[in-house]
Amino acid sequence: QDFTINKTYSLFGDNVNLRAKPSTAAKELTRLRIGFEVKIIAKTDVIFESGVTKAPWYEVEYKNIKGFIPGNFLARKALKNDTHSMFFNKKMSKEHGAQLAIRTIIGKEYSKYQEHSMQLYVSTVSVIVEGNYDLQNVVNVIKIQHHGDSCGAENGFTYFFLKENYELVYIAHLSVSGDVGYFESETFTFTTNERTGKQAILFTKEEGEVIDDDTQWTESKTMTRYYEWNGTELVPEFSKKFYRNEKSN
């Protein structure tokens, strides 16, 4: 989507040249670091191309300096507080197609940002920041929700844990989808494992089918499994695969 005129956005790119004209050959006015904020003045008709990425140049204002930067260097969303900041943007590649890129910086240490990327299943996503559910070495649980706009489209969640050193760790993608007469959902529930008494994450997978539309008679199957977080990773290693232990004779 286009950026909104007269609205302020954060830089996703780092060491971005603010140019006097919408061209990489134009005079460099200043350089902008990741997280710096600019106000959008206007969208131009000039397109910036880099690999498979195409984006229009925008006229922007930074501390009373007006210039031009390509739109792909601007963050679509930014989350900031006193300790760290997170910036989100879309990127394209021949190998992976559309992805959501997430950059995290600690304080004002611009040159030390971390970047993670995840598959984009639909064109619209939202960011949900939750507490740590008493998980060891976790500050926040970050959920990226995919908003499918048609039957059968993906509406699931991609989970990240933000650790106490503000490292972002990918955990899993849980799918939620459905079509006429059929649905499938995967969820995480942060709870306690009743058998061990330890803090745990309950993974639930449910599949269902509407057998009779008039009475809404539905047949479903549910599978669950507990995982534990040891401060670094899920134990056992996360897998959606269901299997039965072989019985010995």
Contacts in CASP RR format, 6 or more apart in sequence:
PFRMAT RR
TARGET T0000
AUTHOR 0000-0000-0000
METHOD contacts of the structure
MODEL  1
QDFTINKTYSLFGDNVNLRAKPSTAAKELTRLRIGFEVKIIAKTDVIFES
GVTKAPWYEVEYKNIKGFIPGNFLARKALKNDTHSMFFNKKMSKEHGAQL
AIRTIIGKEYSKYQEHSMQLYVSTVSVIVEGNYDLQNVVNVIKIQHHGDS
CGAENGFTYFFLKENYELVYIAHLSVSGDVGYFESETFTFTTNERTGKQA
ILFTKEEGEVIDDDTQWTESKTMTRYYEWNGTELVPEFSKKFYRNEKSN
2 43 0 8 1.000
2 56 0 8 1.000
3 9 0 8 1.000
3 40 0 8 1.000
3 43 0 8 1.000
3 58 0 8 1.000
3 71 0 8 1.000
3 74 0 8 1.000
4 40 0 8 1.000
5 40 0 8 1.000
5 41 0 8 1.000
5 42 0 8 1.000
5 43 0 8 1.000
6 39 0 8 1.000
6 40 0 8 1.000
6 41 0 8 1.000
7 39 0 8 1.000
7 40 0 8 1.000
8 37 0 8 1.000
8 38 0 8 1.000
8 39 0 8 1.000
8 40 0 8 1.000
9 37 0 8 1.000
9 38 0 8 1.000
9 40 0 8 1.000
9 74 0 8 1.000
9 75 0 8 1.000
9 78 0 8 1.000
10 34 0 8 1.000
10 35 0 8 1.000
10 36 0 8 1.000
10 37 0 8 1.000
10 74 0 8 1.000
10 75 0 8 1.000
10 78 0 8 1.000
10 80 0 8 1.000
10 85 0 8 1.000
10 87 0 8 1.000
11 32 0 8 1.000
11 33 0 8 1.000
11 34 0 8 1.000
11 35 0 8 1.000
11 36 0 8 1.000
11 37 0 8 1.000
11 38 0 8 1.000
11 73 0 8 1.000
11 74 0 8 1.000
11 75 0 8 1.000
11 87 0 8 1.000
12 34 0 8 1.000
12 35 0 8 1.000
12 72 0 8 1.000
12 73 0 8 1.000
12 74 0 8 1.000
12 75 0 8 1.000
12 76 0 8 1.000
12 87 0 8 1.000
12 88 0 8 1.000
12 89 0 8 1.000
12 101 0 8 1.000
12 103 0 8 1.000
13 32 0 8 1.000
13 34 0 8 1.000
13 73 0 8 1.000
13 103 0 8 1.000
14 33 0 8 1.000
14 34 0 8 1.000
14 110 0 8 1.000
14 111 0 8 1.000
14 113 0 8 1.000
15 31 0 8 1.000
15 32 0 8 1.000
15 33 0 8 1.000
16 31 0 8 1.000
16 32 0 8 1.000
16 69 0 8 1.000
16 73 0 8 1.000
17 24 0 8 1.000
17 28 0 8 1.000
17 29 0 8 1.000
17 31 0 8 1.000
17 32 0 8 1.000
17 69 0 8 1.000
18 28 0 8 1.000
18 29 0 8 1.000
18 30 0 8 1.000
18 31 0 8 1.000
18 32 0 8 1.000
18 60 0 8 1.000
18 62 0 8 1.000
18 65 0 8 1.000
18 67 0 8 1.000
18 68 0 8 1.000
18 69 0 8 1.000
19 26 0 8 1.000
19 27 0 8 1.000
19 28 0 8 1.000
19 29 0 8 1.000
19 67 0 8 1.000
19 68 0 8 1.000
19 69 0 8 1.000
20 26 0 8 1.000
20 27 0 8 1.000
20 28 0 8 1.000
20 29 0 8 1.000
20 67 0 8 1.000
20 68 0 8 1.000
21 27 0 8 1.000
21 68 0 8 1.000
22 44 0 8 1.000
22 46 0 8 1.000
22 48 0 8 1.000
22 57 0 8 1.000
22 59 0 8 1.000
22 68 0 8 1.000
23 46 0 8 1.000
23 57 0 8 1.000
23 68 0 8 1.000
24 48 0 8 1.000
26 68 0 8 1.000
29 65 0 8 1.000
29 67 0 8 1.000
30 62 0 8 1.000
30 65 0 8 1.000
32 38 0 8 1.000
32 62 0 8 1.000
32 69 0 8 1.000
33 110 0 8 1.000
34 87 0 8 1.000
34 103 0 8 1.000
34 105 0 8 1.000
34 110 0 8 1.000
34 113 0 8 1.000
35 75 0 8 1.000
35 78 0 8 1.000
35 85 0 8 1.000
35 87 0 8 1.000
35 105 0 8 1.000
35 110 0 8 1.000
36 62 0 8 1.000
37 62 0 8 1.000
38 60 0 8 1.000
38 61 0 8 1.000
38 62 0 8 1.000
38 69 0 8 1.000
38 74 0 8 1.000
39 60 0 8 1.000
39 61 0 8 1.000
39 62 0 8 1.000
40 58 0 8 1.000
40 59 0 8 1.000
40 60 0 8 1.000
41 58 0 8 1.000
41 59 0 8 1.000
41 60 0 8 1.000
41 61 0 8 1.000
41 66 0 8 1.000
42 58 0 8 1.000
42 59 0 8 1.000
43 56 0 8 1.000
43 58 0 8 1.000
43 59 0 8 1.000
44 56 0 8 1.000
44 57 0 8 1.000
44 58 0 8 1.000
44 59 0 8 1.000
44 68 0 8 1.000
45 56 0 8 1.000
46 56 0 8 1.000
46 57 0 8 1.000
47 54 0 8 1.000
47 55 0 8 1.000
47 56 0 8 1.000
47 57 0 8 1.000
48 54 0 8 1.000
48 55 0 8 1.000
48 56 0 8 1.000
48 57 0 8 1.000
48 70 0 8 1.000
48 71 0 8 1.000
48 72 0 8 1.000
50 70 0 8 1.000
50 72 0 8 1.000
52 92 0 8 1.000
52 93 0 8 1.000
52 94 0 8 1.000
53 72 0 8 1.000
53 91 0 8 1.000
53 92 0 8 1.000
55 70 0 8 1.000
55 71 0 8 1.000
55 72 0 8 1.000
56 70 0 8 1.000
56 71 0 8 1.000
57 68 0 8 1.000
57 69 0 8 1.000
57 70 0 8 1.000
57 71 0 8 1.000
58 68 0 8 1.000
58 69 0 8 1.000
58 70 0 8 1.000
58 71 0 8 1.000
58 74 0 8 1.000
59 66 0 8 1.000
59 67 0 8 1.000
59 68 0 8 1.000
60 66 0 8 1.000
60 67 0 8 1.000
60 68 0 8 1.000
60 69 0 8 1.000
61 67 0 8 1.000
72 89 0 8 1.000
72 91 0 8 1.000
74 89 0 8 1.000
75 87 0 8 1.000
75 88 0 8 1.000
75 89 0 8 1.000
76 88 0 8 1.000
76 89 0 8 1.000
76 90 0 8 1.000
77 87 0 8 1.000
77 88 0 8 1.000
77 127 0 8 1.000
78 85 0 8 1.000
78 86 0 8 1.000
78 87 0 8 1.000
78 88 0 8 1.000
79 85 0 8 1.000
79 86 0 8 1.000
79 127 0 8 1.000
79 129 0 8 1.000
80 86 0 8 1.000
82 107 0 8 1.000
83 106 0 8 1.000
83 107 0 8 1.000
83 166 0 8 1.000
84 104 0 8 1.000
84 105 0 8 1.000
84 106 0 8 1.000
84 107 0 8 1.000
84 162 0 8 1.000
84 166 0 8 1.000
85 104 0 8 1.000
85 105 0 8 1.000
85 107 0 8 1.000
86 102 0 8 1.000
86 103 0 8 1.000
86 104 0 8 1.000
86 142 0 8 1.000
86 168 0 8 1.000
87 102 0 8 1.000
87 103 0 8 1.000
87 104 0 8 1.000
87 105 0 8 1.000
88 100 0 8 1.000
88 101 0 8 1.000
88 102 0 8 1.000
88 127 0 8 1.000
89 100 0 8 1.000
89 101 0 8 1.000
89 103 0 8 1.000
90 98 0 8 1.000
90 99 0 8 1.000
90 100 0 8 1.000
90 101 0 8 1.000
90 120 0 8 1.000
91 98 0 8 1.000
91 99 0 8 1.000
91 100 0 8 1.000
91 101 0 8 1.000
91 117 0 8 1.000
92 98 0 8 1.000
92 99 0 8 1.000
93 99 0 8 1.000
96 117 0 8 1.000
96 119 0 8 1.000
97 120 0 8 1.000
98 119 0 8 1.000
98 120 0 8 1.000
99 117 0 8 1.000
99 118 0 8 1.000
99 119 0 8 1.000
99 120 0 8 1.000
100 117 0 8 1.000
100 118 0 8 1.000
100 119 0 8 1.000
100 120 0 8 1.000
100 125 0 8 1.000
100 144 0 8 1.000
101 115 0 8 1.000
101 116 0 8 1.000
101 117 0 8 1.000
102 115 0 8 1.000
102 116 0 8 1.000
102 117 0 8 1.000
102 118 0 8 1.000
102 160 0 8 1.000
102 168 0 8 1.000
103 113 0 8 1.000
103 114 0 8 1.000
103 115 0 8 1.000
104 113 0 8 1.000
104 114 0 8 1.000
104 115 0 8 1.000
104 116 0 8 1.000
104 162 0 8 1.000
104 166 0 8 1.000
104 167 0 8 1.000
104 168 0 8 1.000
105 112 0 8 1.000
105 113 0 8 1.000
105 114 0 8 1.000
106 112 0 8 1.000
106 165 0 8 1.000
106 166 0 8 1.000
114 167 0 8 1.000
114 168 0 8 1.000
116 160 0 8 1.000
116 168 0 8 1.000
116 170 0 8 1.000
118 144 0 8 1.000
118 158 0 8 1.000
118 170 0 8 1.000
118 173 0 8 1.000
119 158 0 8 1.000
119 173 0 8 1.000
120 146 0 8 1.000
121 146 0 8 1.000
121 148 0 8 1.000
121 153 0 8 1.000
121 154 0 8 1.000
121 156 0 8 1.000
122 146 0 8 1.000
122 147 0 8 1.000
122 148 0 8 1.000
122 149 0 8 1.000
122 153 0 8 1.000
122 154 0 8 1.000
122 155 0 8 1.000
124 146 0 8 1.000
124 147 0 8 1.000
124 148 0 8 1.000
124 149 0 8 1.000
125 144 0 8 1.000
125 145 0 8 1.000
125 146 0 8 1.000
125 147 0 8 1.000
126 144 0 8 1.000
126 145 0 8 1.000
126 147 0 8 1.000
127 142 0 8 1.000
127 143 0 8 1.000
127 144 0 8 1.000
127 145 0 8 1.000
128 142 0 8 1.000
128 143 0 8 1.000
128 144 0 8 1.000
128 145 0 8 1.000
129 140 0 8 1.000
129 141 0 8 1.000
129 142 0 8 1.000
129 143 0 8 1.000
130 140 0 8 1.000
130 141 0 8 1.000
130 142 0 8 1.000
130 143 0 8 1.000
131 139 0 8 1.000
131 140 0 8 1.000
131 141 0 8 1.000
132 138 0 8 1.000
132 139 0 8 1.000
132 140 0 8 1.000
132 141 0 8 1.000
133 141 0 8 1.000
133 190 0 8 1.000
133 199 0 8 1.000
134 199 0 8 1.000
135 141 0 8 1.000
135 161 0 8 1.000
135 190 0 8 1.000
135 199 0 8 1.000
135 229 0 8 1.000
135 231 0 8 1.000
136 199 0 8 1.000
136 229 0 8 1.000
136 230 0 8 1.000
136 231 0 8 1.000
137 163 0 8 1.000
137 164 0 8 1.000
137 231 0 8 1.000
137 232 0 8 1.000
138 161 0 8 1.000
138 162 0 8 1.000
138 163 0 8 1.000
138 164 0 8 1.000
138 229 0 8 1.000
138 231 0 8 1.000
139 162 0 8 1.000
139 163 0 8 1.000
139 164 0 8 1.000
139 166 0 8 1.000
140 161 0 8 1.000
140 162 0 8 1.000
141 159 0 8 1.000
141 160 0 8 1.000
141 161 0 8 1.000
141 162 0 8 1.000
141 190 0 8 1.000
142 159 0 8 1.000
142 160 0 8 1.000
142 161 0 8 1.000
142 162 0 8 1.000
142 168 0 8 1.000
143 157 0 8 1.000
143 158 0 8 1.000
143 159 0 8 1.000
143 160 0 8 1.000
144 157 0 8 1.000
144 158 0 8 1.000
144 160 0 8 1.000
145 155 0 8 1.000
145 156 0 8 1.000
145 157 0 8 1.000
146 154 0 8 1.000
146 155 0 8 1.000
146 156 0 8 1.000
146 157 0 8 1.000
146 158 0 8 1.000
147 155 0 8 1.000
148 154 0 8 1.000
148 155 0 8 1.000
151 178 0 8 1.000
151 179 0 8 1.000
151 180 0 8 1.000
152 177 0 8 1.000
152 178 0 8 1.000
152 179 0 8 1.000
153 177 0 8 1.000
154 175 0 8 1.000
154 176 0 8 1.000
154 177 0 8 1.000
155 176 0 8 1.000
155 177 0 8 1.000
156 173 0 8 1.000
156 174 0 8 1.000
156 175 0 8 1.000
156 176 0 8 1.000
156 177 0 8 1.000
156 186 0 8 1.000
157 173 0 8 1.000
157 174 0 8 1.000
157 176 0 8 1.000
157 188 0 8 1.000
158 170 0 8 1.000
158 172 0 8 1.000
158 173 0 8 1.000
158 174 0 8 1.000
159 170 0 8 1.000
159 171 0 8 1.000
159 172 0 8 1.000
159 173 0 8 1.000
159 174 0 8 1.000
159 188 0 8 1.000
160 168 0 8 1.000
160 169 0 8 1.000
160 170 0 8 1.000
160 171 0 8 1.000
161 168 0 8 1.000
161 169 0 8 1.000
161 171 0 8 1.000
161 229 0 8 1.000
162 168 0 8 1.000
162 169 0 8 1.000
163 169 0 8 1.000
163 231 0 8 1.000
169 233 0 8 1.000
171 234 0 8 1.000
171 238 0 8 1.000
172 188 0 8 1.000
172 234 0 8 1.000
172 238 0 8 1.000
174 186 0 8 1.000
174 187 0 8 1.000
174 188 0 8 1.000
174 203 0 8 1.000
175 184 0 8 1.000
175 185 0 8 1.000
175 186 0 8 1.000
176 184 0 8 1.000
176 185 0 8 1.000
176 186 0 8 1.000
176 187 0 8 1.000
177 183 0 8 1.000
177 184 0 8 1.000
177 185 0 8 1.000
178 184 0 8 1.000
181 209 0 8 1.000
181 210 0 8 1.000
181 213 0 8 1.000
182 208 0 8 1.000
182 209 0 8 1.000
182 210 0 8 1.000
183 206 0 8 1.000
183 207 0 8 1.000
183 208 0 8 1.000
183 209 0 8 1.000
184 205 0 8 1.000
184 206 0 8 1.000
184 207 0 8 1.000
184 208 0 8 1.000
185 204 0 8 1.000
185 205 0 8 1.000
185 206 0 8 1.000
186 203 0 8 1.000
186 204 0 8 1.000
186 205 0 8 1.000
186 206 0 8 1.000
186 240 0 8 1.000
187 203 0 8 1.000
187 204 0 8 1.000
188 201 0 8 1.000
188 202 0 8 1.000
188 203 0 8 1.000
189 201 0 8 1.000
189 202 0 8 1.000
189 204 0 8 1.000
190 199 0 8 1.000
190 200 0 8 1.000
190 201 0 8 1.000
190 202 0 8 1.000
191 200 0 8 1.000
191 201 0 8 1.000
191 202 0 8 1.000
192 198 0 8 1.000
192 199 0 8 1.000
192 200 0 8 1.000
193 199 0 8 1.000
193 200 0 8 1.000
193 226 0 8 1.000
193 228 0 8 1.000
195 226 0 8 1.000
198 228 0 8 1.000
199 228 0 8 1.000
199 229 0 8 1.000
200 226 0 8 1.000
200 227 0 8 1.000
200 228 0 8 1.000
201 226 0 8 1.000
201 227 0 8 1.000
201 228 0 8 1.000
201 229 0 8 1.000
201 234 0 8 1.000
202 224 0 8 1.000
202 225 0 8 1.000
202 226 0 8 1.000
202 227 0 8 1.000
203 224 0 8 1.000
203 225 0 8 1.000
203 226 0 8 1.000
203 227 0 8 1.000
203 238 0 8 1.000
203 240 0 8 1.000
204 222 0 8 1.000
204 223 0 8 1.000
204 224 0 8 1.000
205 222 0 8 1.000
205 223 0 8 1.000
205 224 0 8 1.000
205 240 0 8 1.000
205 242 0 8 1.000
206 220 0 8 1.000
206 221 0 8 1.000
206 222 0 8 1.000
206 223 0 8 1.000
207 220 0 8 1.000
207 221 0 8 1.000
208 218 0 8 1.000
208 219 0 8 1.000
208 220 0 8 1.000
208 221 0 8 1.000
209 218 0 8 1.000
209 219 0 8 1.000
209 220 0 8 1.000
210 216 0 8 1.000
210 217 0 8 1.000
210 218 0 8 1.000
211 217 0 8 1.000
211 218 0 8 1.000
211 219 0 8 1.000
223 242 0 8 1.000
227 234 0 8 1.000
227 235 0 8 1.000
227 236 0 8 1.000
227 238 0 8 1.000
228 234 0 8 1.000
228 235 0 8 1.000
229 235 0 8 1.000
END
